[in-house]
Amino acid sequence: AEIYFVEGIAFCVVGGADVYIFLVPLTVLLVILTLEVKLPESSCWVWMRKMSMFIYYSHVLWLNFFRYLNTYCKLGLGIMQVLILTIVATVILAAVIVKCREKPMFRWLKVLG
């Protein structure tokens, strides 16, 4: 999804294999910074951890769904609109799944993760 965004920018100077070369140092820096940050204990982090798995697995499905709608239904959406729709749909779906897993009627959702 992220490479789709980077490659889809018309005015992007960097293209092809250069994109991956520049993303490697950024990724290493983000991993180092993430490991160094100390966060206080909070139930919010548990909620976000549960959501992150569903976001990770479903964002590609939503991205392809909105790209399909944009292409074949002639919606005329730009790259940013497709990505924003993907983010919104993914976060809403993840929040609904995590919230419903706590209810007895939807206990079967715990199998998802």
N, C-alpha and C positions, 0 to 999 in steps of 0.2 A: 504494500500500500504506500509506503513511504517513497519507494523508488518510482512508483507511478506518479506521485506528486512532483518529485524532482525532475523526472524526464518530461513531464507534461508542461513545464513552464517554457513558454515560447522564447522568452528573452534570456534563458539560461545560457551562460557562456560555456559552462562545463558540460560535457556530454560523454556518453559511452563509458569506457572503463575508468575515466578520470573521476567520475562520481563516486565509485567504490573506493578509489585511492584516498579521496578526501574524507570519506565517511569513516574510515578506519581510525584515524587519530581522534576524531570526535567521539566515536563509540568508546574508545579506551579512556578518554578523559571523563566521559559521563559515568563509566563504571567505577573509576577511581573516586570520583566525587561522591557517588552514591554510597560506596563502602565507607567513606570517611564521615558521613553525616550521622550524627547521633540524635535520634528522635525520642521524645518522652513516650512512656507507655500510654496507649489510648485504645479504646474499643473501635475508634474510627479506622485504625490501621487494619484491624481484623476484617472489617466490612470491605475496605478497599482491596485487601488481598483476595477475598472471595470473589469480588467483582472482576479483578484483573485477569483471572483465568478465562472467564467468559468473554471478556473484551478481546483477549489475545486470540481466542479460537474463532470468534464470530466476526471480527472486523473485515476479514477477507471476503466472507460470504456477503456481507452487506455492501461492501465496495463493488463487488461484481454485480450484485443485484441492481444497484443504482446506476452503474455504468451501462448495464443492459437496458434499463428503462430509458436512460438518456439517449442511447443509440437507436433503439428500435421503436420507441414511442415518440421520438423527436421532441424531447422536452427542451432542448437548447440550454442545458445547464453547463456551466463552466467547471473546471477542475475543482476550484475551491468550493463551489456549491455541492458537488458530489462528495467531497471529503467531509464537509460540515454535516451533510445528511448522514454519512456513514458514522461519524462520531456520535451524533445525537441518537441514532437508532441503536448503536452498539451499547452505549451507556444505559439507555432506557431498558433495553432487553436484559442486560446484566443486572440492573437494579431490581427489575421485576422478578427474575429468577432467584436472586439471593433472598429477596423479601418473601417470596412464596415458599421457599424451602423451609421456612420456619413454621409454616402453618401445617397442621396435621393432615389436611386434605391433599396437600402437595408434597408429602414426605418422599414420594418416588423421585422428586427432583434432586434429592441428595445423591443419587447414583451418578449424576453428572459431574460431581466433583466434590 
